[in-house]
Amino acid sequence: MLFTVGPNRLSGGRLFKKHFDQSIGVHEVAIATPSWPSAFNGLRIGHVSDFHLGDLMPIDRALNAVSMLAAQEPDIVICTGDVVDLHVDGSFALLEALANVHAPLGTMLVLGNHDELDCANTLSEMATRAGVQLLRDASCQINHNGNALNVAGIDWAKTTKQCKNKIENVCDQDTHVLLSHNPKAFTTASELGIPLTLSGHTHGGQLAMPKRKGANLAVAHKYTAGTYERGDSRLFVTVGVGAWFPLRVNCPAEVALITATTSE
Ligand SMILES: [Fe+2]
């Protein structure tokens, strides 16, 4: 109310209108690392996060973002959490749309802090019913043409230490991809040599300085937007589809299409 509905009422509805007039873009990202499995060289990952379905993300806007992603024909769809904002009502249609992108390797989801604020179990049940594979401190193996891609996902963890505890429970030396709402997971993921970590949560601060990586409002985070490298490990932090407050400056909402390749 403090940052959304209240100020919007005071502005006579102009705040939301201006926010909704800002379009969502497709962000194409190339990520290369020698540790990426060569059998999945060129894998196209549709990465979305932080819809925050609610006052600032009506279902039609969310479904439109999923359609944009589907048009890219990704091999796999990954959602790194904060599907909902304050309540899970109405989120089934979004989860179903994510499942219906029909990416050949499926649709996967990890939960964010906002998903846990209301009822993580209800959202989890909805995701499973919709056909989305949910990774709650769990891992899975995607088999394609006789080769395996090992994907692990952790539930919301607030601190680097909490991320570390969860990662050590679900990852091993064969993990190729880690899904974590919180990018703080990258500290441990890179120490373990996990080739690719996908995260959201920061929204890129929503307010950013032009062309200055890291100069944004997400001051509590080291990894705030875009691609990061540590050794042979890579992290991609999407600035997300939705918003916490109805303003984005130099940080447009996005659906990301990542092409992961094996470099020399
Ligand atoms: Fe979040």
Boltz pocket constraint, residues with backbone or C-beta under 6 A from the ligand:
constraints:
  - pocket:
      binder: B
      contacts: [[A, 82], [A, 112], [A, 113], [A, 114], [A, 181], [A, 200], [A, 201], [A, 202]]
      max_distance: 6.0
